[in-house]
Amino acid sequence: MTDSLQQSLLDGSHRALEAKMVPFGGWEMPLSYPHGTLAEHKACRSDAVVFDVSHLGTLRVRGPKALERLQETLTNDLTKIGPRRTQYTHLLADDASVLDDIIVWWVDDQAFEVMPNASNTLRVSDALGGVDVEIADVTHTRALLAVQGPNARKRLAEVSADAASVERNCVATVGWEGVNLTVAGTGYTGEDGVEIAVPAEAAVAFWNALLAADIAPAGLGARDTLRLEAGFPLHGHELGQGITPLQAGLGWVVSWDKATFVGREALLAEKERGVARRLRGLVLQSRRPPRQGQAVLRDGQAVGEITSGNFSVGLEAGIALAFVPPDVQVGDVLAVQMRSSEVAATVVKLPFVSF
């Protein structure tokens, strides 16, 4: 299996740290390091960690028609931000299903870095392709590192003060040891921090510099528990085939002022008739971690299904995201079918943990 998986430029560094490597989205990536997911989660909430997220795609979109092409393809409106800013957006199918959720880094006037999920890079590239637009997949020319946590900027400043100074939702190019880093004030943990695209020739040196600044390595296991506490969706769980932005509670990424984007007609029809289900957060009255696919019950009847679930370190309870009927409200008490028992669960407002 390993031979068919793509590998990060930092693969050797992870193995030297005795990381547990697992397949993810067509890549082999670190799940955790010897201290374990729980310790890595706590380190991110209390100090600073670095994730290798090089499995995420990077499409370099260039040219005078680049903005126009992005605008007519993706749901959000880039003109609301402008150059040197970042924006979360969706690529929809014609039926309004979310084919991918994407971060766009608007690097310069006619230069964009479009960041698809691991397995969707080709799909997004095909959707954006067209005349007068230059698109290059540069995923394998860089390592992508996410430095996250309340002390992320303080510790990163020991390595690069310029990188640490890039503000939230902004993007900039900064120099480091003779190479240019592209730095964005983004992340997927709920904590402060940045994501940094490091050219291949400097990837190992920059990684080592971060570790030397007492920024702990963290794997995809902690990244998942952190994003779940923050209430962030994961493609293939809360987003995907048959799931629309409105069902996922992400209507704010849709700009209805734009005359067109892929899937607009179907999404508008759903908006007018109302969604048949809605994503909600559940806190269980138990420490047991719920799992994807378990049924959500109301008055003993199955009314929904969990899309993501785990143990919350912050709440010391099981938490889950689940699709349930649209009339389910915050404060309602439902139940989760866990093997042979039903466990009570309260519907809560997201995020699960305040930051």
DRENSEDO-934002 format. One line per 4 residues: number of its first residue (from 1); their letters; for each residue x, y, z of N, C-alpha, C. Coordinates in pm, whole numbers, plus 32768, in hexadecimal, padded with zeros to 4 digits. Layout:
REM DRENSEDO-934002
NUM = A = X,Y,Z,X,Y,Z,X,Y,Z; ... .
This chain:
REM DRENSEDO-934002
1 = MTDS = 8052,7F88,8000,8000,8000,8000,8056,807E,8000; 80C8,807B,804B,811A,80F1,8058,814B,8123,7FD0; 816E,80C5,7F75,81A4,80ED,7EF4,8141,813F,7EA4; 80BF,812F,7EBB,805A,8176,7E6E,8031,81FA,7EAF .
5 = LQQS = 8064,8215,7F26,8041,828F,7F6E,80A8,82FC,7F55; 8078,8377,7F4D,80D2,83E9,7F42,810D,8407,7FCC; 8182,8443,7FCB,81C7,845E,8049,81F1,84F0,8052; 81EC,8524,80C9,8218,85AB,80E5,82AF,85B7,80D4 .
9 = LLDG = 82DE,8630,80B7,836D,864A,80B4,83AD,8631,813C; 835B,862E,81A5,838B,861A,822D,8379,858B,825D; 835E,852F,8201,8344,84A5,8228,83B6,846C,827D; 8432,8483,8255,84A3,8451,82A1,84AC,848D,832C .
13 = SHRA = 8488,850E,8336,848A,8551,83B8,8423,8514,8416; 83AE,84F5,83E2,8346,84B8,8435,8371,842D,8466; 83AD,83E2,840E,83D7,835A,8433,8449,835F,849A; 84A0,83C3,848B,850C,83D2,84EC,84D6,83F1,8577 .
17 = LEAK = 8461,8432,857C,8420,8451,85FC,83C5,83E0,862B; 83C7,8370,85E2,8377,82F9,8603,82E2,8315,85FD; 82BA,8364,859A,822B,837F,8586,81E4,8302,8557; 8167,82F5,857D,8111,828B,8549,80D8,82BD,84C6 .
21 = MVPF = 80FD,827C,8458,80D4,82A8,83D3,805A,825B,83A4; 7FFB,82A4,8366,7F7E,8267,8339,7F57,829F,82B0; 7F0A,8255,8262,7ED6,828A,81E3,7E6B,82F3,81FE; 7E6E,8360,81B3,7E08,83C7,81BF,7DFE,8413,813B .
25 = GGWE = 7D8B,8408,80F9,7D74,8453,807E,7DD8,8437,8011; 7E0D,83BB,800B,7E6E,8399,7FA5,7EFD,83B5,7FCD; 7F12,83E2,8048,7F97,83FF,807B,7FB4,83A8,80F5; 8033,839B,8116,805A,835C,8193,808A,83CB,81F0 .
29 = MPLS = 8040,83E0,825D,8058,8453,82B3,805E,8429,8346; 809C,847B,839C,80A5,8457,842A,801F,8465,8472; 7FF4,83F9,84B2,7F7D,83FD,8505,7F9D,8436,858E; 800F,840E,85C4,803A,843D,8648,80CE,841E,8659 .
33 = YPHG = 8107,845A,86BF,8192,8443,86E4,8192,83F7,876A; 8205,83CE,879D,8205,8376,8813,81B8,83A8,888C; 81AE,842C,88A0,8163,845E,8914,80CC,8448,8906; 809B,8434,888A,800F,8411,8875,7FB6,8487,8856 .
37 = TLAE = 7F41,8467,881F,7EE2,84CD,87F2,7EB2,8525,8864; 7E96,84EB,88D8,7E63,8539,8949,7EC8,85A5,8971; 7F47,8581,897C,7FAD,85E2,89A2,7FBD,864E,8937; 7FB3,8626,88B8,7FC0,8686,884A,7F4B,86E8,8849 .
41 = HKAC = 7ED3,86B5,8864,7E5C,870A,886F,7E70,8772,88DD; 7E9B,8745,8952,7EAE,879F,89C4,7F1B,8806,89A8; 7F84,87DC,8963,7FF0,8838,8942,7FC0,88A9,88E7; 7F66,8887,888A,7F30,88EE,8831,7ED6,894F,887C .
45 = RSDA = 7E8B,891E,88DC,7E31,8975,8928,7E7D,89CB,898F; 7EF3,899E,89B9,7F39,89E5,8A24,7FB9,8A2C,89F7; 7FF2,8A01,8986,8074,8A38,895E,807B,8A49,88C6; 80C6,89F5,8882,80D2,89FF,87F0,80FE,897A,87B6 .
49 = VVFD = 80C3,8957,8743,80E9,88DD,86FC,80F7,88FD,8668; 8134,88A0,8620,813C,88AC,858F,8107,882B,8550; 80AF,883B,84F1,8079,87CC,84A2,80B5,87D2,8417; 80DD,8761,83E1,80FD,8757,8353,8079,873B,830A .
53 = VSHL = 804C,879B,82BD,7FCF,878B,8272,7FEB,8793,81DC; 805F,875E,81B6,8088,8763,812A,802E,8713,80CE; 7FDA,86BC,8109,7F7C,866F,80B7,7F10,86C8,807A; 7EF8,873D,80B4,7E9A,879B,8077,7ED3,87CB,7FF2 .
57 = GTLR = 7E7C,87E1,7F92,7EAB,880B,7F0F,7EC9,889F,7F09; 7F1C,88C7,7EA9,7F30,8954,7E89,7F2B,8964,7DF2; 7EC8,89AD,7DC5,7EBA,89CF,7D37,7EDD,8A63,7D27; 7F41,8A7E,7CD7,7F69,8B09,7CBC,7F1A,8B3A,7C44 .
61 = VRGP = 7EC2,8B9A,7C5C,7E6A,8BCF,7BF3,7E99,8C5C,7BD2; 7EB9,8C74,7B53,7EF4,8CF3,7B2A,7EAE,8D2A,7AAE; 7EBF,8DAD,7A9B,7E94,8DEC,7A20,7E28,8E54,7A33; 7E13,8EAA,79CE,7DB0,8F15,79D8,7D21,8EE5,79E7 .
65 = KALE = 7D07,8E67,79C1,7C80,8E2F,79CC,7C6F,8DD5,7A47; 7CD7,8DCD,7A99,7CD4,8D70,7B0A,7C64,8D91,7B6C; 7C59,8E10,7B92,7BEF,8E38,7BF0,7B65,8E19,7BB7; 7B51,8E39,7B3A,7ACF,8E20,7AFB,7AAD,8D8C,7AFC .
69 = RLQE = 7B12,8D38,7AE1,7AF9,8CA8,7ADD,7AD7,8C73,7B68; 7B1D,8C9F,7BCD,7B00,8C75,7C56,7A75,8CA3,7C81; 7A53,8D1B,7C5B,79D2,8D53,7C82,795D,8D05,7C46; 796A,8CDA,7BC9,78FB,8C95,7B88,78F7,8C00,7BA9 .
73 = TLTN = 795B,8BCF,7BF3,7961,8B41,7C15,7941,8B28,7CA7; 7977,8B77,7D02,796C,8B5F,7D92,78FE,8BB4,7DD1; 78CE,8B8A,7E46,7856,8BC6,7E81,786C,8C4E,7EC1; 78DF,8C65,7EFC,78F4,8CE2,7F44,791F,8D50,7EE4 .
77 = DLTK = 7927,8DCA,7F17,7943,8E3F,7EC5,79CA,8E79,7EEB; 7A2D,8E64,7E95,7AB4,8E93,7EB4,7ABE,8F2B,7EB6; 7A64,8F6F,7E73,7A6B,9002,7E74,7A4C,903C,7EFE; 7A1A,8FE9,7F59,7A02,9018,7FE2,7A84,9022,8032 .
81 = IGPR = 7AF1,8FE5,7FFF,7B6E,8FE7,804B,7BDD,9035,8005; 7C00,9012,7F8B,7C6C,9054,7F45,7CF1,900D,7F55; 7D59,903B,7F0D,7DDD,8FFB,7F11,7E19,8FFA,7F9D; 7E6F,8F92,7FAF,7EB8,8F7B,802D,7E5B,8F5B,80A1 .
85 = RTQY = 7DEB,8F1B,807E,7D8D,8EE9,80E1,7D69,8E58,80BE; 7D27,8E12,811C,7CFC,8D89,8104,7C66,8D7E,8111; 7C2C,8D18,80D3,7B9B,8D05,80D9,7B79,8C71,80D3; 7B1A,8C49,8127,7AE2,8BC1,8125,7A6F,8BBF,80C2 .
89 = THLL = 7A66,8B55,8071,7A01,8B4F,8009,79E2,8ABE,7FE7; 797F,8AA8,7F91,7957,8A21,7F67,7955,8A14,7ED0; 7975,899D,7EA1,795B,8974,7E17,78E6,8914,7E1B; 787A,8937,7DD3,7801,88E5,7DD3,77F2,8896,7D52 .
93 = ADDA = 77A7,8829,7D5A,7778,87E2,7CE4,76FA,8827,7CB3; 76C9,87FD,7C41,7650,883B,7C0A,75D9,882A,7C67; 75D8,87BE,7CB9,7568,87A8,7D15,757E,87EE,7D9D; 75E7,8840,7DA6,760B,888F,7E1C,7653,883E,7E88 .
97 = SVLD = 7673,87BF,7E6E,76C9,8776,7ECA,7751,87B9,7ED1; 7791,87B3,7F46,7815,87EF,7F57,787E,878D,7F25; 78B6,87A9,7EAF,7921,8756,7E7A,79A1,8769,7EC9; 79B7,87E3,7EFA,7A2C,87FC,7F4E,7A1B,8881,7F96 .
101 = DIIV = 7A56,8889,800E,7A60,890A,8051,7AF1,8935,8049; 7B06,89B4,8030,7B87,89E5,7FFE,7BAB,8A66,8047; 7C2D,8A79,805D,7C60,8AFC,8085,7CA6,8B39,800C; 7C85,8BB5,7FED,7CC9,8BFE,7F83,7D26,8C64,7FC3 .
105 = WWVD = 7DA7,8C5E,7F9F,7E06,8CC5,7FC7,7E16,8D24,7F50; 7DEA,8DA0,7F60,7DF9,8E05,7EF6,7E81,8E46,7F0B; 7EE6,8E10,7EC9,7F71,8E35,7EE5,7F95,8EBD,7EAC; 7F69,8ED9,7E31,7F85,8F58,7DEF,7F13,8F75,7D8E .
109 = DQAF = 7F1A,8FE7,7D4B,7EA8,9015,7CFA,7E6F,8FA9,7CA0; 7EC5,8F63,7C55,7E97,8EFC,7BF8,7ECF,8E72,7C1D; 7EEB,8E5E,7C9D,7F29,8DE1,7CCA,7EDF,8DA8,7D41; 7EB4,8D2D,7D34,7E66,8CE9,7D9C,7EA3,8C60,7DB9 .
113 = EVMP = 7E9E,8C37,7E38,7EBF,8BB0,7E5E,7E3B,8B71,7E8F; 7E0B,8B0F,7E45,7D8C,8ACC,7E65,7DAE,8A49,7EAA; 7D76,8A35,7F23,7DA0,89C4,7F79,7D2F,895E,7F87; 7D2A,88F8,7F2F,7CC3,8890,7F3B,7CE8,882A,7FA7 .
117 = NASN = 7C89,87D4,7FC9,7CA5,8764,8020,7CFA,86FC,7FD6; 7D34,86A3,8024,7D9B,8648,7FF1,7D74,8600,7F70; 7D00,85C3,7F6E,7CDB,856E,7EFD,7C91,85B8,7E8E; 7C80,863B,7E9D,7C2B,8686,7E3F,7C77,86E6,7DE5 .
121 = TLRV = 7CFC,86E2,7DE6,7D49,8744,7D9B,7D29,8741,7D06; 7D28,86CA,7CCB,7D0B,86BF,7C3C,7C7D,86ED,7C1E; 7C1E,86C8,7C73,7B93,86F1,7C60,7B87,8789,7C5E; 7BC7,87CC,7CBB,7BC0,885E,7CC2,7C09,889D,7C4C .
125 = SDAL = 7C7A,8864,7C26,7CC4,8897,7BB3,7C70,888F,7B34; 7C2C,881F,7B20,7BD6,8810,7AAB,7B64,8875,7AAB; 7B2B,888F,7B21,7ABC,88EE,7B2A,7AE8,897C,7B0B; 7B63,899D,7B2E,7B94,8A26,7B1A,7BD3,8A3B,7A91 .
129 = GGVD = 7BF5,89D0,7A4D,7C3C,89DC,79CD,7BEA,8A25,7964; 7C30,8A6C,790E,7BEB,8AB5,78A4,7C4C,8B0C,7858; 7C1A,8B4C,77F2,7C6C,8BA4,77A0,7C96,8C1E,77F1; 7D10,8C4D,77DA,7D45,8CC7,7817,7D61,8CB9,78AD .
133 = VEIA = 7D63,8C3E,78DF,7D86,8C29,796C,7DF6,8BC2,7974; 7E60,8BE4,79B8,7ED0,8B8A,79CB,7EC1,8B43,7A52; 7EBB,8ABF,7A4F,7EAD,8A71,7AC9,7F1F,8A0C,7AD1; 7F65,8A0F,7B41,7FD3,89B1,7B56,7FC2,896E,7BDD .
137 = DVTH = 7FCF,88EA,7BDE,7FCC,889E,7C5C,8059,88A0,7C94; 806D,88EB,7D01,80F3,88F9,7D3C,80FC,88B2,7DC3; 80A0,8855,7DD9,8099,880E,7E5A,811F,87D2,7E81; 8165,8794,7E21,81DF,874B,7E42,825C,87A2,7E40 .
141 = TRAL = 824B,8823,7E2C,82BF,887D,7E2C,82D4,88BF,7EB3; 827A,88A1,7F14,8283,88E2,7F96,8253,8887,8004; 827E,88A3,807D,823F,8869,80F3,81E0,88D1,812A; 816F,88A5,815E,810F,88FF,819B,8105,88DF,8230 .
145 = LAVQ = 8129,8942,8281,8130,892E,8311,80CF,898B,8357; 8084,8955,83B7,8025,89A4,8406,805B,89B1,8493; 807E,8A2B,84BC,80AE,8A46,8543,8038,8A81,8590; 800B,8A3A,85F8,7F8E,8A5C,8639,7F9C,8A59,86D1 .
149 = GPNA = 7F50,8AB0,8715,7F4D,8AB0,87A7,7F59,8B3D,87DE; 7F38,8B51,885D,7F3C,8BD7,8897,7FC7,8C15,8898; 8030,8BC2,8895,80B9,8BF6,8891,80F9,8BE4,8807; 80A6,8BC8,87A2,80DC,8BAB,871C,812F,8C1F,86E6 .
153 = RKRL = 80FB,8C97,86EF,8143,8D09,86B5,81C2,8D2A,8705; 81B8,8D1F,8787,822D,8D3B,87DB,82A0,8CDD,87BA; 8283,8C5D,87AE,82ED,8BFC,8793,831B,8C04,8701; 82BC,8C1A,86A5,82E2,8C27,8618,833C,8CA0,8603 .
157 = AEVS = 8328,8D0A,864F,837A,8D82,8641,840E,8D66,8657; 842F,8CFD,86A3,84BA,8CD7,86B8,84F8,8CA3,8636; 84A4,8C72,85DC,84D3,8C3D,855C,84C6,8CA6,84EF; 8454,8CE9,84EB,843A,8D52,8488,83D6,8DB5,84C1 .
161 = ADAA = 8407,8E2A,84E6,83AE,8E92,851B,834B,8EBF,84B1; 8377,8EC1,8433,831D,8EEC,83C7,82A9,8E89,83B6; 82C8,8E09,83BC,825D,8DA5,83B0,81FD,8DAF,8424; 8231,8DC5,849B,81DC,8DCD,8512,8183,8E47,8513 .
165 = SVER = 81A7,8EAD,84C5,815B,8F2B,84C6,80E7,8F2C,8463; 80D7,8EC3,8412,8069,8EC0,83B1,7FE6,8EAF,83FC; 7F8D,8F0E,83EE,7F13,8F11,843D,7EAD,8EAB,840C; 7E4A,8E94,8460,7DE0,8E35,8442,7D9A,8E5A,83BF .
169 = NCVA = 7D86,8DF6,8369,7D42,8E04,82E8,7D8E,8E5C,8286; 7E0F,8E72,82A0,7E64,8EB9,8242,7ECA,8E58,8208; 7F0B,8E7F,8199,7F71,8E2C,815B,7FE2,8E86,812D; 805D,8E54,813B,80D2,8EA3,8115,8144,8E47,80ED .
173 = TVGW = 819F,8E7D,809E,821A,8E36,807B,828C,8E72,80CC; 82D4,8E1D,8114,8341,8E4C,816A,83BF,8DFB,814C; 8431,8E37,8164,84AF,8DF3,814B,84DF,8DA7,81C5; 8524,8D37,81AD,8561,8CE9,821A,85D4,8C97,81E0 .
177 = EGVN = 864B,8CB2,820F,86C2,8C65,81E9,86CF,8C56,8152; 86B5,8CC3,8109,86C9,8CC3,8079,8656,8C8E,8026; 85E6,8C68,8065,8570,8C3B,801A,84F8,8C91,8041; 8492,8C8B,7FEF,8415,8CD2,800D,83AD,8C73,8045 .
181 = LTVA = 8373,8C98,80B5,8306,8C4D,80F2,8284,8C97,80D5; 821B,8C4C,80B7,8196,8C88,80AD,814B,8C65,812D; 8120,8CCC,8175,80E9,8CBB,81FB,805C,8CF2,8200; 7FFF,8CA3,8236,7F74,8CCE,8243,7F46,8CBF,82D3 .
185 = GTGY = 7EF9,8D1E,8301,7EC3,8D1A,8389,7E47,8CC4,8390; 7E5A,8C45,8376,7DEB,8BE5,8371,7E0E,8B6A,83C5; 7DAD,8B13,83D9,7DC2,8A98,8424,7D40,8A4B,8432; 7D48,89DB,847A,7CD6,897D,847E,7CC4,8946,850A .
189 = TGED = 7CEF,8994,856E,7CEC,8963,85F7,7C94,89B8,8653; 7C71,8A31,8629,7C2D,8A8F,867F,7C8D,8AEA,86C8; 7D0E,8AC6,86CB,7D74,8B17,870C,7DAF,8B7B,86A9; 7DF9,8BDC,86DD,7E42,8C3A,8689,7EB4,8BF0,8644 .
193 = GVEI = 7EE6,8C2A,85D8,7F57,8BEF,8594,7F5B,8C10,8501; 7FB9,8BD0,84BB,7FCB,8BE8,842C,7FE4,8B63,83E7; 7FD4,8B66,8362,7FFB,8AF7,830D,8066,8B2B,82AE; 80CE,8ADC,8298,8145,8B0B,8253,8169,8AAA,81E3 .
197 = AVPA = 816F,8ADD,8167,819E,8A8F,80F6,8235,8AA5,80E9; 8281,8A37,80F9,8313,8A3D,80FC,8349,89F7,8080; 839B,8A3A,802F,83D3,89F7,7FB9,841C,8976,7FDC; 841C,8919,7F80,8451,8893,7F99,84DF,8895,7FD0 .
201 = EAAV = 8533,88EC,7F99,85BF,88EB,7FC0,85D6,8918,8051; 8573,895B,808C,8582,898C,8115,8526,8945,8177; 84D8,88E3,8149,8470,88A7,819C,84A7,8868,821B; 850E,8814,820F,8544,87CF,8284,8584,8832,82E4 .
205 = AFWN = 85CE,8892,82B0,8611,88F4,8306,85AB,8948,8352; 8540,896F,8310,84DB,89C1,8354,8492,896F,83BE; 8470,88F4,839C,8431,8899,83FE,848A,888B,847A; 850A,8873,8465,8566,8863,84D5,8571,88E3,8527 .
209 = ALLA = 856C,8956,84E4,8571,89D5,852C,84F7,89E8,8584; 8483,89BD,8554,8409,89C6,85A5,8413,896D,8620; 8444,88F5,860F,8453,889B,8681,84B8,88D2,86E5; 8523,8911,86B2,8588,894A,870A,8552,89C0,875A .
213 = ADIA = 84E5,89FD,8728,84A4,8A6C,876F,8439,8A39,87D0; 8440,89B9,87F2,83E3,8979,8851,8353,8978,881F; 8342,896D,879C,82BE,8957,8761,82B2,88C1,874C; 8254,8881,8790,824A,87EF,8791,8209,87BB,8711 .
217 = PAGL = 8239,874C,86D8,81F6,8710,8665,8172,86D1,868F; 810E,86DE,863B,808B,86A2,8654,8058,8662,85D4; 800B,85F5,85E3,7FDC,85AB,8570,7F4A,85C2,8550; 7F1A,8579,84ED,7E91,858B,84BD,7E29,8560,8523 .
221 = GARD = 7E4F,850A,8582,7DF0,84E4,85EB,7DC8,855C,863E; 7E2B,85A9,866C,7E0E,8621,86BA,7DCC,868C,8665; 7DF4,8694,85E9,7DB5,86F7,8591,7D1F,86DE,8586; 7CF8,865D,8585,7C6B,863C,857A,7C20,8659,85FC .
225 = TLRL = 7C5A,8638,866F,7C14,8653,86ED,7C0B,86E9,8706; 7C6F,8734,86DD,7C6D,87C5,86ED,7C04,8806,8694; 7C00,87DC,8616,7B9E,8819,85BA,7B10,87F4,85E3; 7AFE,877D,861E,7A78,8756,864A,7A4C,87AD,86BE .
229 = EAGF = 7AA3,87C5,8720,7A80,881F,878E,7A5E,88AB,875A; 7AA0,88D4,86EE,7A86,8958,86B4,7A08,895A,865E; 79CD,88E3,8646,7954,88DB,85F6,796A,88E9,8562; 79E6,88D0,8534,7A07,88DF,84A6,79E2,8860,845A .
233 = PLHG = 79AC,886C,83E1,7988,87F6,8392,7A01,87B4,8353; 79F4,8734,8337,7A5A,86E7,82F1,7A1C,86AC,8273; 7A5D,86C3,8200,7A29,868D,8184,7A25,85F5,818C; 79B8,85BC,815D,79A2,852C,8168,7954,8507,81E4 .
237 = HELG = 793E,8567,823B,78EF,8553,82B5,787C,85B7,82B8; 789A,8636,82D1,7832,869D,82D7,7819,86DF,8250; 786F,86C4,81F1,7863,86FB,816A,787D,868B,8106; 7836,868F,8094,784A,8628,802F,77CE,8613,7FDC .
241 = QGIT = 77C7,85A1,7F9A,7757,8583,7F42,76D4,8586,7F8E; 7673,85D1,7F5B,75EF,85DA,7F98,75E7,863D,800B; 7656,867E,802D,7658,86E0,809A,766F,876A,805F; 7619,87C9,807E,7626,8850,804A,765A,88AE,80B8 .
245 = PLQA = 768B,8924,8092,76B7,8984,80F7,7648,89AA,8159; 75CE,89AF,812A,755F,89D6,8182,7543,8969,81E9; 7549,88EC,81C0,7535,887E,821F,75A4,887C,8288; 761E,88A0,825F,7690,889E,82B9,769A,891B,830F .
249 = GLGW = 7639,8976,8301,763B,89F1,8351,76A7,8A52,8325; 76CC,8A49,82A5,7738,8A9D,8270,7706,8AFA,8203; 768C,8B29,8213,7654,8B85,81B1,76A3,8C05,81A2; 76F3,8C27,8208,7741,8CA3,8203,77B0,8C9E,819B .
253 = VVSW = 77D1,8C27,8167,7838,8C21,80FF,77FB,8C30,8073; 777A,8C49,806C,7735,8C57,7FEC,7713,8CEA,7FD7; 7741,8D21,7F68,7723,8DAC,7F45,76B3,8DAD,7EDD; 763B,8DCA,7F0D,75C8,8DCC,7EB3,75CB,8E46,7E58 .
257 = DKAT = 761E,8EA8,7E76,7627,8F1F,7E22,7669,8F02,7D9D; 76B8,8E95,7D98,76F7,8E72,7D19,768E,8E37,7CBB; 7696,8E5C,7C3D,7631,8E2E,7BDC,763D,8D99,7BC2; 76B6,8D65,7BD2,76C7,8CD7,7BB2,7739,8C9A,7C02 .
261 = FVGR = 772B,8C1E,7C21,7796,8BC4,7C4D,775F,8B37,7C3A; 77B5,8AD5,7C30,7789,8A4C,7C17,772D,8A1F,7C88; 76B7,89EA,7C63,7659,89B8,7CC6,75FA,8A1F,7CFE; 7601,8A9B,7CD0,75B0,8B07,7D0A,751A,8AED,7CFE .
265 = EALL = 74EE,8ABE,7C8A,745F,8AAB,7C72,7425,8A43,7CD3; 7469,89D3,7CE2,7439,896B,7D3D,743D,8999,7DCD; 74A4,89E3,7DF2,74B0,8A13,7E7C,7445,8A7A,7E9B; 7427,8AD0,7E3A,73BE,8B33,7E4D,7337,8AEF,7E5F .
269 = AEKE = 731E,8A85,7E13,72A1,8A3B,7E22,7295,8A00,7EAE; 7304,89CA,7EE3,7301,8994,7F6B,72EA,8A03,7FD1; 7327,8A74,7FBC,7314,8AE5,8018,7281,8B0D,801E; 723F,8B0E,7FAD,71B4,8B39,7FA6,7153,8AD4,7FE4 .
273 = RGVA = 7171,8A54,7FD5,7116,89EF,800D,7139,89C8,809C; 71B6,89E6,80C6,71E3,89C1,814C,722D,893D,814C; 7291,8932,81A2,72E2,88B8,81A8,7295,8848,81EC; 72B2,87CE,81C4,7271,8759,81FF,72BB,8726,827B .
277 = RRLR = 7337,8756,828D,7386,872F,8302,73EC,879D,831D; 7425,8799,8396,7482,8802,83BE,74EE,87C7,8419; 7568,87F2,8405,75D6,87C3,8458,75D1,8806,84E1; 75DB,87B4,854A,75D7,87E8,85D2,7647,87A8,8625 .
281 = GLVL = 766A,87EB,8692,76CB,87B7,86EF,7687,8773,8764; 76BD,8701,8790,7686,86B5,8800,76F2,869F,8869; 76CF,86B6,88E7,7725,8693,8958,76E3,8622,89A3; 7727,85B1,89AE,76EE,853C,89EF,76FB,8544,8A86 .
285 = QSRR = 769F,8509,8ACA,76A6,84FD,8B5C,76F6,8480,8B7E; 776E,847B,8B45,77C6,8408,8B55,7850,842E,8B20; 78B7,83EB,8B51,793D,83FE,8B1B,7956,83A6,8AA1; 78F9,834E,8A82,790B,82F2,8A12,790D,8340,898E .
289 = PPRQ = 796C,8325,8936,7973,836E,88B7,7910,8336,8851; 78B4,8387,881F,785A,8359,87B5,78A8,834D,8732; 7870,8304,86D3,78B5,82EA,8656,785B,8304,85DE; 789C,8320,856E,7855,8338,84F1,77FA,82C2,84D2 .
293 = GQAV = 7780,82E2,84A7,7720,827C,847F,76BF,8253,84EA; 76DA,8275,8568,767D,8252,85D3,75FE,82A6,85C6; 758E,8269,85E9,750C,82AA,85D9,74F3,8310,8649; 74B2,837D,8625,7481,83DF,8686,73EC,83C8,8697 .
297 = LRDG = 73C0,83BE,8713,7336,839A,8732,72EB,840F,8772; 726B,8417,8753,720F,8471,8797,7193,8421,87BD; 7178,841C,883E,7108,83CA,886F,7112,833A,883F; 718D,8307,883D,71A4,827C,881A,71A9,825E,8785 .
301 = QAVG = 718F,82C3,8732,718F,82AE,86A2,720A,82F0,8663; 7246,82A9,8604,72BB,82DE,85BE,7292,8355,8567; 72D1,83C6,857C,72B1,843F,852E,732C,847B,84EB; 73A0,8441,8504,7419,8478,84CA,748F,841B,84DB .
305 = EITS = 7505,844D,84B3,757C,83FA,84B5,75F6,844E,84D3; 764F,8417,8523,76CB,845D,8544,772A,845B,84CD; 7767,84CE,84B3,77C9,84DA,8448,7858,84D7,847E; 786E,850F,84F5,78F0,850B,8539,78D8,8505,85CE .
309 = GNFS = 7929,84BA,8615,791D,84B4,86A6,799F,848D,86E7; 79B1,84BA,8764,7A2A,8497,87AC,7A1C,84C5,883D; 7A83,84AE,888C,7A88,84DF,8914,7AC0,856C,8913; 7A7D,85C9,8955,7AAD,8652,895F,7B03,8661,89DB .
313 = VGLE = 7B82,8686,89C6,7BDC,869D,8A36,7BAC,8715,8A87; 7B7D,877D,8A41,7B53,87F6,8A85,7AD6,87E5,8AD9; 7A78,8794,8AAA,79F9,8781,8AF1,79F8,8702,8B45; 7A59,86AB,8B2F,7A5F,8629,8B73,79DC,85DC,8B5F .
317 = AGIA = 79AF,85DB,8AE3,7934,8595,8ABE,793C,8571,8A2A; 78E7,8514,8A01,78DC,84F5,8974,7896,8566,892B; 78C5,8587,88B3,7885,85EE,8861,7874,85B9,87D4; 7816,85F4,878B,77FD,85C5,8703,77BE,8633,86B0 .
321 = LAFV = 77D4,862A,862F,7788,8675,85CC,7729,8613,858A; 76AE,863E,8571,764A,85E2,853A,75E4,862E,84E8; 75B3,85EE,8480,7543,8625,8435,74C1,85F7,8475; 746B,8658,8495,73EC,863D,84D9,737F,8691,8496 .
325 = PPDV = 7301,867A,84B6,7295,86CA,847B,72A7,875F,8498; 7279,87B6,843E,728F,8846,844F,7247,8883,84C6; 71E4,883C,84FE,719D,8874,8572,71E5,8858,85F6; 7251,880A,85F2,729F,87F2,866C,72E8,8873,8691 .
329 = QVGD = 72DA,889C,870F,730F,891C,873C,737A,890A,87A8; 73CE,8971,87B7,7431,8972,8823,73E8,8963,88A9; 7419,890A,88FC,73DB,88EE,897D,7387,8870,897E; 735E,883F,8908,7312,87C2,8901,7369,874D,8930 .
333 = VLAV = 7329,86EB,896E,7370,8673,899A,7347,85FF,893F; 73A9,85C7,88FA,7394,8554,88A4,73E1,84DE,88E0; 73FB,847A,8891,744A,8407,88BF,749B,83D1,884B; 750A,8391,886C,755E,8350,8807,755D,82BB,8822 .
337 = QMRS = 7544,826E,87B9,7544,81DC,87C5,75D4,81AA,87C2; 7606,817F,8834,768E,814E,883F,768B,80BA,8863; 769E,8067,87FE,7691,7FD6,880D,7607,7FB5,8844; 75FF,7F79,88B9,757C,7F4C,88EB,753A,7FB2,8947 .
341 = SEVA = 7576,8027,895A,753F,8088,89B8,7529,810F,8975; 74CC,815C,89AF,74B4,81E4,8983,74F3,8244,89E8; 753F,82A5,89B3,7581,8306,8A0A,7546,8390,89ED; 7515,83D3,8A54,74D8,8456,8A44,7540,84BA,8A10 .
345 = ATVV = 7511,8516,89BC,7569,857B,8980,751C,85FE,8972; 755C,866B,8999,751E,86EF,8992,754F,8739,8916; 74F3,8777,88CF,7515,87C7,885B,7550,884C,8889; 75C7,886F,8857,760C,88E8,8884,7630,8940,880E .
349 = KLPF = 7649,89BD,882C,7678,8A1B,87C7,770D,8A05,87B1; 7736,8A05,8734,77C4,89F5,8713,780D,8A79,871E; 788F,8A78,873E,78E5,8A03,8755,78CC,89C3,87DD; 78FD,8949,87EC,78EC,8903,886A,793F,8946,88D9 .
353 = VSF = 79B5,8975,88B4,7A11,89B3,8914,7A28,8A43,88EB; 7A21,8AA0,894B,7A36,8B2E,892D,7ACB,8B4C,8926; 7AF0,8BA7,88CA,7B7C,8BCA,88B8,7B8F,8C5F,88D0 .
